[in-house]
Amino acid sequence: MFNPLSPDLSEMSLDDLTKRVSDLHKRLAHARQFQRQETITQTGIMLQEAEYELAKRSREMYKQKVEPEPPEDEPKEDKPNLDVGE
């Protein structure tokens, strides 16, 4: 976690996290408009943290779709080594 004042993003729902990213983008644009450097820095850190969590969840969802876990009663199949070599 980058910012100790941020809530725990891992406990937020995907919709809430997406809304947070959108809200932080709005705050960042507002801070840039009025050239408030301290606010720009802190909001940028919070935005990076939220986007990182969102990207992490996206990767996890993609892995679940692409490589679903086999049921526990079925053993995992060993994939053959397809090293072509030169």
N, C-alpha and C positions, 0 to 999 in steps of 0.2 A: 504494500500500500504506500503510495507516494505522499498523500496528504492525511495527517492524523485527524483532521477535522471532518473528513468525508465520512459518510455512512459506509457500512460494509456492503460493497456492491455485489458480492457473491450471493447475498440473500435477497436481492431485488429481483422482481420478475423481469422478463425480457421487455415487456411493454414499458414498465417503469424506467428501465435502464435506457431504452431508446428515447423516452421523453426527457430524461436527464441530459443526454447528449445534446438533444435539440435545444433545451433550455440553456445549457452551457455555451453553445454556439451563439445564441442570442446575447447572452451576457458578455461574451468576448467581443462581439461586434460593437456593443454599446460602450464598453470600456475603451476600445480602440478609437471610437468616434471622439471621445472626450480625452484621449491620450492619458489615461490613468495607468501608468506603468505597473504599479504594485498589483492592481486588480487584474491587469492583463496576465501578469506572471502567475498569480495564484489560480486564476480561472483556467489558464492554459494547462497547468499541472493537473487540475481536477478533470479537465477534458481529456487529457492523455490517459488518465487512470480509467475513466469511464469507457473510452474507446478501446483500451486494452482488454477490459473485461468483456466488452461486446465482441471483439475479435476472437477471444478465447472461447466464448460460447458458440460462435459461428463455426469455429474449427471442430469443436466437440460434436455439434449437430451434423456437420458434414461427415465426420468419421462414422457416426452412427448410421447414416444413410448409405454410405459407400461400403463400409465394412461392418455389417451387423454381426453382433455376437451370436455364435451358435448356441442353441439351447444346451443346458447343462448335461442332459442325458446323451447328447451326441458329442463324441470326441472331436476335437479340432483336427482338420486334415493338415498333414504336412505338405507344404507346397514344394515342388521340385526346384532344385537349384538350376536356374537357367543361365548360368554364366557362360557366355559365348566365347570369350577370350579372343586372342589374336593368333 
